[in-house]
């Protein structure tokens, strides 16, 4: 036999879980100091630059 579910409680629980997930993302985004955010951004840019430097150029014009 199936379990009886109160749809109102299930809806509220899902909404609360969504809010908790959003709050966690906001804590990560807004809770870090500016110096740490800038350092992470600089490291990402450096890694992206190193990766793009290793890519091969595609020459599709073989006339």
PDB file with SEQRES, HELIX, SHEET and CRYST1 records, atoms N, CA, C and O in Angstrom:
SEQRES   1 A   63  UNK UNK UNK UNK UNK UNK UNK UNK UNK UNK UNK UNK UNK          
SEQRES   2 A   63  UNK UNK UNK UNK UNK UNK UNK UNK UNK UNK UNK UNK UNK          
SEQRES   3 A   63  UNK UNK UNK UNK UNK UNK UNK UNK UNK UNK UNK UNK UNK          
SEQRES   4 A   63  UNK UNK UNK UNK UNK UNK UNK UNK UNK UNK UNK UNK UNK          
SEQRES   5 A   63  UNK UNK UNK UNK UNK UNK UNK UNK UNK UNK UNK                  
HELIX    1 AA1 UNK A    7  UNK A   30  1                                  24    
HELIX    2 AA2 UNK A   34  UNK A   53  1                                  20    
CRYST1    1.000    1.000    1.000  90.00  90.00  90.00 P 1           1          
ATOM      1  N   UNK A   1       0.840  -1.172   0.000  1.00  0.00           N  
ATOM      2  CA  UNK A   1       0.000   0.000   0.000  1.00  0.00           C  
ATOM      3  C   UNK A   1       0.891   1.242   0.000  1.00  0.00           C  
ATOM      4  O   UNK A   1       1.946   1.261   0.633  1.00  0.00           O  
ATOM      5  N   UNK A   2       0.460   2.258  -0.704  1.00  0.00           N  
ATOM      6  CA  UNK A   2       1.238   3.480  -0.838  1.00  0.00           C  
ATOM      7  C   UNK A   2       1.154   4.317   0.433  1.00  0.00           C  
ATOM      8  O   UNK A   2       0.182   4.258   1.186  1.00  0.00           O  
ATOM      9  N   UNK A   3       2.199   5.087   0.639  1.00  0.00           N  
ATOM     10  CA  UNK A   3       2.241   5.976   1.800  1.00  0.00           C  
ATOM     11  C   UNK A   3       1.403   7.220   1.523  1.00  0.00           C  
ATOM     12  O   UNK A   3       1.472   7.788   0.432  1.00  0.00           O  
ATOM     13  N   UNK A   4       0.630   7.636   2.487  1.00  0.00           N  
ATOM     14  CA  UNK A   4      -0.198   8.824   2.349  1.00  0.00           C  
ATOM     15  C   UNK A   4       0.671  10.050   2.572  1.00  0.00           C  
ATOM     16  O   UNK A   4       1.406  10.134   3.556  1.00  0.00           O  
ATOM     17  N   UNK A   5       0.579  11.010   1.637  1.00  0.00           N  
ATOM     18  CA  UNK A   5       1.417  12.204   1.688  1.00  0.00           C  
ATOM     19  C   UNK A   5       0.513  13.428   1.765  1.00  0.00           C  
ATOM     20  O   UNK A   5      -0.424  13.574   0.981  1.00  0.00           O  
ATOM     21  N   UNK A   6       0.804  14.290   2.707  1.00  0.00           N  
ATOM     22  CA  UNK A   6       0.099  15.562   2.803  1.00  0.00           C  
ATOM     23  C   UNK A   6       0.743  16.503   1.791  1.00  0.00           C  
ATOM     24  O   UNK A   6       1.901  16.890   1.945  1.00  0.00           O  
ATOM     25  N   UNK A   7      -0.008  16.867   0.760  1.00  0.00           N  
ATOM     26  CA  UNK A   7       0.557  17.663  -0.335  1.00  0.00           C  
ATOM     27  C   UNK A   7       0.983  19.052   0.123  1.00  0.00           C  
ATOM     28  O   UNK A   7       1.957  19.599  -0.394  1.00  0.00           O  
ATOM     29  N   UNK A   8       0.272  19.624   1.077  1.00  0.00           N  
ATOM     30  CA  UNK A   8       0.643  20.945   1.581  1.00  0.00           C  
ATOM     31  C   UNK A   8       1.994  20.893   2.274  1.00  0.00           C  
ATOM     32  O   UNK A   8       2.841  21.761   2.061  1.00  0.00           O  
ATOM     33  N   UNK A   9       2.199  19.869   3.108  1.00  0.00           N  
ATOM     34  CA  UNK A   9       3.493  19.742   3.792  1.00  0.00           C  
ATOM     35  C   UNK A   9       4.610  19.445   2.813  1.00  0.00           C  
ATOM     36  O   UNK A   9       5.726  19.941   2.975  1.00  0.00           O  
ATOM     37  N   UNK A  10       4.324  18.642   1.799  1.00  0.00           N  
ATOM     38  CA  UNK A  10       5.343  18.306   0.800  1.00  0.00           C  
ATOM     39  C   UNK A  10       5.727  19.558   0.008  1.00  0.00           C  
ATOM     40  O   UNK A  10       6.906  19.780  -0.269  1.00  0.00           O  
ATOM     41  N   UNK A  11       4.738  20.376  -0.355  1.00  0.00           N  
ATOM     42  CA  UNK A  11       5.010  21.600  -1.101  1.00  0.00           C  
ATOM     43  C   UNK A  11       5.842  22.570  -0.269  1.00  0.00           C  
ATOM     44  O   UNK A  11       6.790  23.175  -0.770  1.00  0.00           O  
ATOM     45  N   UNK A  12       5.480  22.712   1.004  1.00  0.00           N  
ATOM     46  CA  UNK A  12       6.225  23.616   1.883  1.00  0.00           C  
ATOM     47  C   UNK A  12       7.645  23.116   2.124  1.00  0.00           C  
ATOM     48  O   UNK A  12       8.582  23.911   2.190  1.00  0.00           O  
ATOM     49  N   UNK A  13       7.805  21.800   2.255  1.00  0.00           N  
ATOM     50  CA  UNK A  13       9.141  21.238   2.460  1.00  0.00           C  
ATOM     51  C   UNK A  13      10.019  21.474   1.234  1.00  0.00           C  
ATOM     52  O   UNK A  13      11.202  21.789   1.363  1.00  0.00           O  
ATOM     53  N   UNK A  14       9.434  21.319   0.042  1.00  0.00           N  
ATOM     54  CA  UNK A  14      10.197  21.545  -1.183  1.00  0.00           C  
ATOM     55  C   UNK A  14      10.581  23.017  -1.304  1.00  0.00           C  
ATOM     56  O   UNK A  14      11.702  23.333  -1.704  1.00  0.00           O  
ATOM     57  N   UNK A  15       9.658  23.920  -0.960  1.00  0.00           N  
ATOM     58  CA  UNK A  15       9.957  25.350  -1.014  1.00  0.00           C  
ATOM     59  C   UNK A  15      11.056  25.713  -0.025  1.00  0.00           C  
ATOM     60  O   UNK A  15      11.933  26.520  -0.333  1.00  0.00           O  
ATOM     61  N   UNK A  16      11.010  25.119   1.160  1.00  0.00           N  
ATOM     62  CA  UNK A  16      12.043  25.396   2.159  1.00  0.00           C  
ATOM     63  C   UNK A  16      13.402  24.892   1.696  1.00  0.00           C  
ATOM     64  O   UNK A  16      14.417  25.556   1.903  1.00  0.00           O  
ATOM     65  N   UNK A  17      13.424  23.714   1.067  1.00  0.00           N  
ATOM     66  CA  UNK A  17      14.682  23.170   0.555  1.00  0.00           C  
ATOM     67  C   UNK A  17      15.253  24.073  -0.536  1.00  0.00           C  
ATOM     68  O   UNK A  17      16.464  24.286  -0.599  1.00  0.00           O  
ATOM     69  N   UNK A  18      14.380  24.603  -1.392  1.00  0.00           N  
ATOM     70  CA  UNK A  18      14.835  25.513  -2.442  1.00  0.00           C  
ATOM     71  C   UNK A  18      15.407  26.797  -1.846  1.00  0.00           C  
ATOM     72  O   UNK A  18      16.434  27.297  -2.305  1.00  0.00           O  
ATOM     73  N   UNK A  19      14.742  27.324  -0.829  1.00  0.00           N  
ATOM     74  CA  UNK A  19      15.238  28.541  -0.175  1.00  0.00           C  
ATOM     75  C   UNK A  19      16.573  28.286   0.519  1.00  0.00           C  
ATOM     76  O   UNK A  19      17.464  29.134   0.486  1.00  0.00           O  
ATOM     77  N   UNK A  20      16.711  27.118   1.146  1.00  0.00           N  
ATOM     78  CA  UNK A  20      17.976  26.777   1.805  1.00  0.00           C  
ATOM     79  C   UNK A  20      19.107  26.679   0.792  1.00  0.00           C  
ATOM     80  O   UNK A  20      20.228  27.115   1.057  1.00  0.00           O  
ATOM     81  N   UNK A  21      18.810  26.107  -0.362  1.00  0.00           N  
ATOM     82  CA  UNK A  21      19.820  25.968  -1.412  1.00  0.00           C  
ATOM     83  C   UNK A  21      20.251  27.351  -1.919  1.00  0.00           C  
ATOM     84  O   UNK A  21      21.441  27.605  -2.103  1.00  0.00           O  
ATOM     85  N   UNK A  22      19.282  28.235  -2.140  1.00  0.00           N  
ATOM     86  CA  UNK A  22      19.582  29.589  -2.586  1.00  0.00           C  
ATOM     87  C   UNK A  22      20.382  30.348  -1.524  1.00  0.00           C  
ATOM     88  O   UNK A  22      21.325  31.072  -1.844  1.00  0.00           O  
ATOM     89  N   UNK A  23      19.995  30.172  -0.262  1.00  0.00           N  
ATOM     90  CA  UNK A  23      20.691  30.858   0.828  1.00  0.00           C  
ATOM     91  C   UNK A  23      22.144  30.388   0.922  1.00  0.00           C  
ATOM     92  O   UNK A  23      23.042  31.193   1.170  1.00  0.00           O  
ATOM     93  N   UNK A  24      22.374  29.102   0.726  1.00  0.00           N  
ATOM     94  CA  UNK A  24      23.744  28.579   0.775  1.00  0.00           C  
ATOM     95  C   UNK A  24      24.585  29.175  -0.348  1.00  0.00           C  
ATOM     96  O   UNK A  24      25.742  29.537  -0.135  1.00  0.00           O  
ATOM     97  N   UNK A  25      24.007  29.277  -1.541  1.00  0.00           N  
ATOM     98  CA  UNK A  25      24.736  29.867  -2.664  1.00  0.00           C  
ATOM     99  C   UNK A  25      25.039  31.336  -2.393  1.00  0.00           C  
ATOM    100  O   UNK A  25      26.127  31.814  -2.713  1.00  0.00           O  
ATOM    101  N   UNK A  26      24.084  32.052  -1.805  1.00  0.00           N  
ATOM    102  CA  UNK A  26      24.303  33.462  -1.493  1.00  0.00           C  
ATOM    103  C   UNK A  26      25.353  33.647  -0.402  1.00  0.00           C  
ATOM    104  O   UNK A  26      26.126  34.605  -0.440  1.00  0.00           O  
ATOM    105  N   UNK A  27      25.384  32.738   0.566  1.00  0.00           N  
ATOM    106  CA  UNK A  27      26.416  32.827   1.613  1.00  0.00           C  
ATOM    107  C   UNK A  27      27.797  32.657   1.011  1.00  0.00           C  
ATOM    108  O   UNK A  27      28.741  33.340   1.410  1.00  0.00           O  
ATOM    109  N   UNK A  28      27.921  31.752   0.053  1.00  0.00           N  
ATOM    110  CA  UNK A  28      29.219  31.555  -0.596  1.00  0.00           C  
ATOM    111  C   UNK A  28      29.591  32.783  -1.412  1.00  0.00           C  
ATOM    112  O   UNK A  28      30.733  33.243  -1.375  1.00  0.00           O  
ATOM    113  N   UNK A  29      28.619  33.311  -2.148  1.00  0.00           N  
ATOM    114  CA  UNK A  29      28.894  34.442  -3.034  1.00  0.00           C  
ATOM    115  C   UNK A  29      29.174  35.720  -2.259  1.00  0.00           C  
ATOM    116  O   UNK A  29      30.142  36.418  -2.562  1.00  0.00           O  
ATOM    117  N   UNK A  30      28.366  36.038  -1.285  1.00  0.00           N  
ATOM    118  CA  UNK A  30      28.462  37.312  -0.591  1.00  0.00           C  
ATOM    119  C   UNK A  30      29.244  37.234   0.718  1.00  0.00           C  
ATOM    120  O   UNK A  30      29.524  38.262   1.335  1.00  0.00           O  
ATOM    121  N   UNK A  31      29.591  36.044   1.136  1.00  0.00           N  
ATOM    122  CA  UNK A  31      30.268  35.898   2.417  1.00  0.00           C  
ATOM    123  C   UNK A  31      31.778  35.869   2.327  1.00  0.00           C  
ATOM    124  O   UNK A  31      32.457  35.837   3.353  1.00  0.00           O  
ATOM    125  N   UNK A  32      32.319  35.878   1.117  1.00  0.00           N  
ATOM    126  CA  UNK A  32      33.771  35.834   0.978  1.00  0.00           C  
ATOM    127  C   UNK A  32      34.320  37.247   0.870  1.00  0.00           C  
ATOM    128  O   UNK A  32      33.687  38.107   0.258  1.00  0.00           O  
ATOM    129  N   UNK A  33      35.469  37.498   1.445  1.00  0.00           N  
ATOM    130  CA  UNK A  33      36.081  38.822   1.352  1.00  0.00           C  
ATOM    131  C   UNK A  33      36.477  39.149  -0.093  1.00  0.00           C  
ATOM    132  O   UNK A  33      36.704  38.251  -0.903  1.00  0.00           O  
ATOM    133  N   UNK A  34      36.554  40.408  -0.392  1.00  0.00           N  
ATOM    134  CA  UNK A  34      36.850  40.860  -1.743  1.00  0.00           C  
ATOM    135  C   UNK A  34      38.226  40.369  -2.203  1.00  0.00           C  
ATOM    136  O   UNK A  34      38.399  40.010  -3.367  1.00  0.00           O  
ATOM    137  N   UNK A  35      39.183  40.352  -1.309  1.00  0.00           N  
ATOM    138  CA  UNK A  35      40.533  39.910  -1.675  1.00  0.00           C  
ATOM    139  C   UNK A  35      40.528  38.441  -2.101  1.00  0.00           C  
ATOM    140  O   UNK A  35      41.225  38.063  -3.043  1.00  0.00           O  
ATOM    141  N   UNK A  36      39.751  37.623  -1.416  1.00  0.00           N  
ATOM    142  CA  UNK A  36      39.679  36.202  -1.758  1.00  0.00           C  
ATOM    143  C   UNK A  36      38.965  36.018  -3.093  1.00  0.00           C  
ATOM    144  O   UNK A  36      39.379  35.190  -3.905  1.00  0.00           O  
ATOM    145  N   UNK A  37      37.890  36.787  -3.330  1.00  0.00           N  
ATOM    146  CA  UNK A  37      37.183  36.706  -4.619  1.00  0.00           C  
ATOM    147  C   UNK A  37      38.104  37.117  -5.758  1.00  0.00           C  
ATOM    148  O   UNK A  37      38.126  36.469  -6.804  1.00  0.00           O  
ATOM    149  N   UNK A  38      38.868  38.195  -5.561  1.00  0.00           N  
ATOM    150  CA  UNK A  38      39.780  38.663  -6.604  1.00  0.00           C  
ATOM    151  C   UNK A  38      40.892  37.652  -6.859  1.00  0.00           C  
ATOM    152  O   UNK A  38      41.304  37.460  -8.003  1.00  0.00           O  
ATOM    153  N   UNK A  39      41.376  37.011  -5.811  1.00  0.00           N  
ATOM    154  CA  UNK A  39      42.415  35.998  -5.970  1.00  0.00           C  
ATOM    155  C   UNK A  39      41.883  34.810  -6.758  1.00  0.00           C  
ATOM    156  O   UNK A  39      42.567  34.303  -7.647  1.00  0.00           O  
ATOM    157  N   UNK A  40      40.678  34.363  -6.445  1.00  0.00           N  
ATOM    158  CA  UNK A  40      40.077  33.243  -7.167  1.00  0.00           C  
ATOM    159  C   UNK A  40      39.857  33.602  -8.634  1.00  0.00           C  
ATOM    160  O   UNK A  40      40.091  32.779  -9.520  1.00  0.00           O  
ATOM    161  N   UNK A  41      39.408  34.830  -8.890  1.00  0.00           N  
ATOM    162  CA  UNK A  41      39.187  35.284 -10.266  1.00  0.00           C  
ATOM    163  C   UNK A  41      40.508  35.343 -11.031  1.00  0.00           C  
ATOM    164  O   UNK A  41      40.572  34.942 -12.193  1.00  0.00           O  
ATOM    165  N   UNK A  42      41.560  35.840 -10.384  1.00  0.00           N  
ATOM    166  CA  UNK A  42      42.868  35.924 -11.034  1.00  0.00           C  
ATOM    167  C   UNK A  42      43.414  34.537 -11.349  1.00  0.00           C  
ATOM    168  O   UNK A  42      43.975  34.316 -12.423  1.00  0.00           O  
ATOM    169  N   UNK A  43      43.254  33.616 -10.427  1.00  0.00           N  
ATOM    170  CA  UNK A  43      43.718  32.236 -10.664  1.00  0.00           C  
ATOM    171  C   UNK A  43      42.955  31.598 -11.815  1.00  0.00           C  
ATOM    172  O   UNK A  43      43.543  30.897 -12.638  1.00  0.00           O  
ATOM    173  N   UNK A  44      41.640  31.839 -11.879  1.00  0.00           N  
ATOM    174  CA  UNK A  44      40.829  31.275 -12.961  1.00  0.00           C  
ATOM    175  C   UNK A  44      41.260  31.857 -14.296  1.00  0.00           C  
ATOM    176  O   UNK A  44      41.392  31.127 -15.279  1.00  0.00           O  
ATOM    177  N   UNK A  45      41.481  33.170 -14.341  1.00  0.00           N  
ATOM    178  CA  UNK A  45      41.923  33.803 -15.584  1.00  0.00           C  
ATOM    179  C   UNK A  45      43.280  33.281 -16.030  1.00  0.00           C  
ATOM    180  O   UNK A  45      43.506  33.083 -17.224  1.00  0.00           O  
ATOM    181  N   UNK A  46      44.177  33.058 -15.091  1.00  0.00           N  
ATOM    182  CA  UNK A  46      45.508  32.542 -15.422  1.00  0.00           C  
ATOM    183  C   UNK A  46      45.401  31.126 -15.967  1.00  0.00           C  
ATOM    184  O   UNK A  46      46.068  30.782 -16.943  1.00  0.00           O  
ATOM    185  N   UNK A  47      44.562  30.302 -15.339  1.00  0.00           N  
ATOM    186  CA  UNK A  47      44.384  28.931 -15.808  1.00  0.00           C  
ATOM    187  C   UNK A  47      43.733  28.905 -17.191  1.00  0.00           C  
ATOM    188  O   UNK A  47      44.115  28.101 -18.042  1.00  0.00           O  
ATOM    189  N   UNK A  48      42.753  29.781 -17.417  1.00  0.00           N  
ATOM    190  CA  UNK A  48      42.116  29.857 -18.729  1.00  0.00           C  
ATOM    191  C   UNK A  48      43.109  30.304 -19.796  1.00  0.00           C  
ATOM    192  O   UNK A  48      43.091  29.799 -20.918  1.00  0.00           O  
ATOM    193  N   UNK A  49      43.968  31.243 -19.448  1.00  0.00           N  
ATOM    194  CA  UNK A  49      44.972  31.710 -20.394  1.00  0.00           C  
ATOM    195  C   UNK A  49      45.980  30.630 -20.725  1.00  0.00           C  
ATOM    196  O   UNK A  49      46.397  30.494 -21.875  1.00  0.00           O  
ATOM    197  N   UNK A  50      46.372  29.864 -19.727  1.00  0.00           N  
ATOM    198  CA  UNK A  50      47.323  28.777 -19.965  1.00  0.00           C  
ATOM    199  C   UNK A  50      46.688  27.704 -20.835  1.00  0.00           C  
ATOM    200  O   UNK A  50      47.345  27.134 -21.706  1.00  0.00           O  
ATOM    201  N   UNK A  51      45.414  27.430 -20.599  1.00  0.00           N  
ATOM    202  CA  UNK A  51      44.720  26.426 -21.391  1.00  0.00           C  
ATOM    203  C   UNK A  51      44.555  26.874 -22.829  1.00  0.00           C  
ATOM    204  O   UNK A  51      44.773  26.091 -23.753  1.00  0.00           O  
ATOM    205  N   UNK A  52      44.171  28.129 -23.028  1.00  0.00           N  
ATOM    206  CA  UNK A  52      43.983  28.617 -24.389  1.00  0.00           C  
ATOM    207  C   UNK A  52      45.319  28.712 -25.122  1.00  0.00           C  
ATOM    208  O   UNK A  52      45.356  28.628 -26.350  1.00  0.00           O  
ATOM    209  N   UNK A  53      46.395  28.884 -24.397  1.00  0.00           N  
ATOM    210  CA  UNK A  53      47.709  28.916 -25.022  1.00  0.00           C  
ATOM    211  C   UNK A  53      48.149  27.561 -25.550  1.00  0.00           C  
ATOM    212  O   UNK A  53      49.006  27.491 -26.431  1.00  0.00           O  
ATOM    213  N   UNK A  54      47.584  26.502 -25.033  1.00  0.00           N  
ATOM    214  CA  UNK A  54      47.950  25.156 -25.464  1.00  0.00           C  
ATOM    215  C   UNK A  54      47.031  24.607 -26.552  1.00  0.00           C  
ATOM    216  O   UNK A  54      47.268  23.518 -27.075  1.00  0.00           O  
ATOM    217  N   UNK A  55      45.989  25.351 -26.890  1.00  0.00           N  
ATOM    218  CA  UNK A  55      45.079  24.889 -27.927  1.00  0.00           C  
ATOM    219  C   UNK A  55      45.721  25.052 -29.294  1.00  0.00           C  
ATOM    220  O   UNK A  55      46.484  25.987 -29.536  1.00  0.00           O  
ATOM    221  N   UNK A  56      45.399  24.134 -30.167  1.00  0.00           N  
ATOM    222  CA  UNK A  56      45.901  24.184 -31.529  1.00  0.00           C  
ATOM    223  C   UNK A  56      44.955  25.010 -32.384  1.00  0.00           C  
ATOM    224  O   UNK A  56      43.741  25.002 -32.176  1.00  0.00           O  
ATOM    225  N   UNK A  57      45.518  25.712 -33.334  1.00  0.00           N  
ATOM    226  CA  UNK A  57      44.704  26.489 -34.254  1.00  0.00           C  
ATOM    227  C   UNK A  57      44.170  25.558 -35.333  1.00  0.00           C  
ATOM    228  O   UNK A  57      44.904  24.714 -35.848  1.00  0.00           O  
ATOM    229  N   UNK A  58      42.888  25.710 -35.677  1.00  0.00           N  
ATOM    230  CA  UNK A  58      42.279  24.911 -36.726  1.00  0.00           C  
ATOM    231  C   UNK A  58      42.326  25.681 -38.026  1.00  0.00           C  
ATOM    232  O   UNK A  58      41.723  26.748 -38.144  1.00  0.00           O  
ATOM    233  N   UNK A  59      43.039  25.147 -39.004  1.00  0.00           N  
ATOM    234  CA  UNK A  59      43.093  25.758 -40.336  1.00  0.00           C  
ATOM    235  C   UNK A  59      42.143  24.993 -41.223  1.00  0.00           C  
ATOM    236  O   UNK A  59      42.484  23.918 -41.716  1.00  0.00           O  
ATOM    237  N   UNK A  60      40.953  25.530 -41.435  1.00  0.00           N  
ATOM    238  CA  UNK A  60      39.951  24.869 -42.258  1.00  0.00           C  
ATOM    239  C   UNK A  60      40.087  25.269 -43.724  1.00  0.00           C  
ATOM    240  O   UNK A  60      39.483  24.634 -44.589  1.00  0.00           O  
ATOM    241  N   UNK A  61      40.861  26.298 -44.020  1.00  0.00           N  
ATOM    242  CA  UNK A  61      41.040  26.757 -45.409  1.00  0.00           C  
ATOM    243  C   UNK A  61      42.259  26.062 -46.001  1.00  0.00           C  
ATOM    244  O   UNK A  61      43.361  26.610 -45.988  1.00  0.00           O  
ATOM    245  N   UNK A  62      42.062  24.867 -46.515  1.00  0.00           N  
ATOM    246  CA  UNK A  62      43.158  24.104 -47.139  1.00  0.00           C  
ATOM    247  C   UNK A  62      43.025  24.186 -48.655  1.00  0.00           C  
ATOM    248  O   UNK A  62      42.747  23.179 -49.306  1.00  0.00           O  
ATOM    249  N   UNK A  63      43.220  25.379 -49.226  1.00  0.00           N  
ATOM    250  CA  UNK A  63      43.100  25.581 -50.669  1.00  0.00           C  
ATOM    251  C   UNK A  63      44.418  25.350 -51.322  1.00  0.00           C  
ATOM    252  O   UNK A  63      44.532  25.469 -52.542  1.00  0.00           O  
TER     253      UNK A  63                                                      
END                                                                             
